[in-house]
Amino acid sequence: MAGEKSTYPALREDSDRYWRLALAVVLTATLVRLVFAGLIPLLPVETYYWEWSRRPAPSYYDHPPGIAAVIAFGTALFGNTRIGVRFGAVLLGLVGSVAGIALTRRLGGGRAALVAALALIVMPMAAAGLLLATPDAPLLGRSP
């Protein structure tokens, strides 16, 4: 199968090299998102969810409490800053991306994982959606 380790050392090393490149792509994209998280002003919808995080409840008008908890986590670490509001979304985007490329590696090998990592960073949902503090970032990990 494509995802199994090869008995040939050269092929295994090649697959491992692609896997490390895939991880580097995802980590670099995450660092870029963190930089932009601190530079881009908060959108009105993010401040709406941020307000929720200040008043915990079992649910809100149009969403479950997940995004409020994610924002509360980030602001507990970094204070009431842009990065504090967006940190949880960026972190969850990293977790979802690594899970996605790990699954791709298991199914198709290291080269497929690199292709998946590159595809993830150019998708509009990943480029912007994993930066903004909206319910989209926590949902990446739930994608089929």
C-alpha positions, 0 to 999 in steps of 0.5 A: 500500500502507498501509506506503508513504510517501504522496505527500501531505505532510500524510498523511506528516506525520500518519503520522510524528507517529503513529510518534513517538508510538509510539516515545514510548509504548515508551520511556516504558514502558521507563523505567517498567520500569527504575524498577520493576526497581530497586524490586521484590525479585528473585524466586527464579527470577531469583536462580536464573538470576543464579547461572547467570550467575556460572558460564558454561556451554554449557547448564543443566539446563532452559534454554540459556545465553541468560538467563545471558549477558543477566544477566551483561551487566547485572551487568557494567554495574550490578553485583550489583543488582536493576537489574544483574540485570534490565537486559538483560531490559529492554533486550531488551524495548525492542529487541523492542518497537521492532522490532515497532512498526517492522514494524507501521509498515511494514505499516500506517503510523504509526497502526497502529504507535501501536496496536501500541505501546499494545497491547504496553504493556498485555499482561501478558507485556510488562508483567511479562515484560519487567521480570523476568530470565527467558527470556521477554524475549529471546524477544520478538524471536523472536515470529512 
